Every structure is written in C-alpha cells, then in structure tokens.
Amino acid sequence: MESTLIQSIFAVLAELSIDDELHYQHYYCDFGPLNISCLYKYCMKLNRYMQFARRIKGIVHYTCSHPDKRTNAAFLMGAYCVLYLKMEPKAALQLIQKSGQLKPFLDASQCFCQFTLKMIDCYQAVAKAQSFNFFNFDDFNVSEYDLYNKLEYGDINWLLPRKFLAFIGPADNRTAHPPEFYIKYFLKNDVKTVIRLNNVLYDSYAFMQVGIQHYDLIFPDGSTPPKEILLKFLYIAESAPTAVGVHCKAGLGRTGCLIGAYLMKHYRMTAREAIAWLRICRPGSVIGQQQVWLEKLQSWLWRIGSQYRLQHYGEGDKIPRHRYGIYSKQWPVEREKAIRDARQSIQTTFTRSQIGTFVQEQRKRKQSSDKFQGVDSRIFPSSGDNFKHIAKLLNSVHGFCQTEKEATEKRPTRVEKKLNCTLELAPKKPLITHSGKKLLVKAPYKHAASQGDKLNEIKMLRNQKPKVSKSVKCRHI
C-alpha cells in the first residue's frame, strides 16, 4: 500500500537536474556562479516543463551532494524565483537555504582570498540587472554569447548593453588574435572606442584607421588602478557616444574592476552586486585585491554618481533603464532599419540639392573655359567621368563642404585634450608592415608570467581538444 502511494506521488512530479548539462569552467579554486548562458538555458528548460506538463503537480530539481554543484544549482533555482516568480532576493534565499547552508563563491586568483561572494549578492545582482534591463530573456541571443565566449572567436562578452564590451587583449604575435580580428564585430555593434589597460602588444593604428578611437590607460597586472586612471576611464566612458571595448591581458581583472566602478557610480550597485553581475556575464572577472578596492570606493562612487545624475537628469536618484539588453535579437534589426532610413534621406538630400548645384557649377566652369581658353578635355573631363564615383559621393557624410584634407585629418577632441592621456593619433601610413619589413612595435621582453598570462594559458588549454591515438579503440561500457 505504501509503495503504491509513493509511486502515485512521484507519478505527478517531474524530475530535473543540470549537473551533467551546465558546467562552470574554472581557473583555480573558483567554481561559480554559472554564466548568463547557463541561467538562460535553465530558465527556458524550466519554463517548458511548466508549459507542457500541465498534469504535473510539481518539479523536483535534484543535485548531487558535492558543495560546488549544490551551490550552482541553488543559484539557478533562486535566480529563476527572482526573474519569473517575482520573489524578492531575500525571500528566495530563505526558501533555498531550507536545504542547508551554501558554499560562498571564490574569485579566480591563484592564492586564497578572504573576500567571497554570497548567494544573496548574486540574487540581488540579477534583480537589479533585470530592473535596469541589462538583459531580457524574451529577447536574448544565447547563440551569440556561446559563440563569442570561445577563445577562437575572440573571447568577447557584453557586460552593459550598447556600452561596455570586455575582451581578451589582442597581440601582434601568434599567442593571441590580432586587432584586425575584432574590427568587423566592433563596427557591426557600434564599438567606436577601445581602451587598453595592459602593456603595448599591438599597434593601435589597426583600430584607428577604421574610425575607432584608442586610449591607453596602462597600470600593472593584478593591481588596482590609481585614482587618476579611474577618473580618466569614467570620463572617457561617459563621453563616448557609442559602445566601449575594454581589455587588459586576459580581460578579467583590470577590465572588470574599472567597469565595475562604472556600474557602481551610474547604477548604484554595491561592490558585491557589481562583481556578481560581471562574473555572471564574464566568469573570472575582478580578482584578488581588486574586490576589496571596489568595496572601499563604494560610498564615494555612489556620491559622485548622484551628483552626475543630478547634473544631467535633474534627479540624483533617477537611473536610466536600457531599451535593449545585452545580446538583444531586436536591436540589430532596429539598427539596420535606422541605417537604411538615414542612407535614403542622405541620398535624397544629395540628389535634389548638392548634386544638382555641383553639376550646374561644372557646366558654368566649362562654358567659361571654352570661351576664354578653348576646349581642353584634359582639364574638363566628359560628363560621364563627373559621375564616375557617384556611389561614393552619395555615401559621403561630409558632402562637398569639406576639402579632402579636412575630411581625412584627425584632430584631438575636447575630451582628449582635457584628459591629456595617451590618445594616439592615426599616422598617414600604417606602422605595422607586412613580413620582411621593419615593425615599429617592440617585441615584449621575456619575463616571468603575469596573472593575465597564466589566465590566458588556462583559456588556451581549455580550447585544446584531447588527441586520441588511432591505435586505441574507444568503447562505451
């Protein structure tokens, strides 16, 4: 009788486990939280259970007894409660903790650090990120995240919609992607500013020649930025009209702590919430003493953030909400539509006004030249040649008001003059030449591997597939 009752109870329950499906790729002793792709896949899977299993009275999420697996499973369950069941983070934590205490999350440093992230920090980070529309799972391209999160595709992660993108440091050698590798993705996603935080390993002209501004705010690997660099970083980010790409050696420590400071200033996130959100988007971000540094700056960043919002929005507590989240599917469609409409309006304007005026002026010049000097086809080409480059003319933003020198010359802006930081102006000729010619970028000196070097080495080892000998036959037992 009891066995029949137990069977009937389990017949109306669905079982769910992600232990062998969703994994965290660790660096050292870090084990979570799972990234936003895992969170999305878990939420979609659970929603499908809810939608199609109407006769099921409950869903049992089970996990093994390993503390790392238990904690990551608890993170997913609690985050789902916050996102879809609209529970407060503290209420979700109380519900989850009924099954026992959870292991705190550790950073990706080689040595043990006393600073840890608790589960409530992750829940609150997810709740705030959703309230500001940092992400929207109804409009989320998980395939894009999974693709560009891989080292072979650039190791790129969006941290703030249309504002901050973190990536591994490029290099002009075989150990990393060259800067040219990123240009197509950057231009497609309106990344028009790049900030380098590590030593020079590539020529910035590769970015500048396509209209991407490049800044150097270099400070030692594994350290915290001086206040001067922090202020310059915030000023550049606030003044940039489009998205900003930030990198150090691995794109984790120095990159994460500066972007975290921006999140704390402009979205009033606590240091722990900012770190948690950064790690959900880009696991391993903010390492060692950088965590403590952010926590010490919390009250100051909140204060100057309120002053900034009061000056620009009229209210110190008014925090803007993003229209599109990171990895939005809808934003590229809207962007292409806006570009298409802008091109049509520019073409119409040129066709009706500037092109007509230009043709009339050419005819008058030709008539006056015929009258006084005679016809010379070498000076005045045929009418067909006048429209030889008409497509280029229509796509020109400058029109006919600027000379060629003015259109191509790059001058420092007010922001660059005020910062007085290392902004490199594009030279007339590329600094890096093809093989066989002199390179102006100095090869790095051999030195002991830094924190970023070791993290990059771990990334490369992950990317290598284990080789199976042809003589060995693999069998499933």
Summary of the structure (lengths in Angstrom):
residues: 477
radius of gyration: 27.9
end to end distance: 37.6
largest distance: 116.3
contacts: 1343
relative contact order: 0.11
helix: 49%
strand: 8%
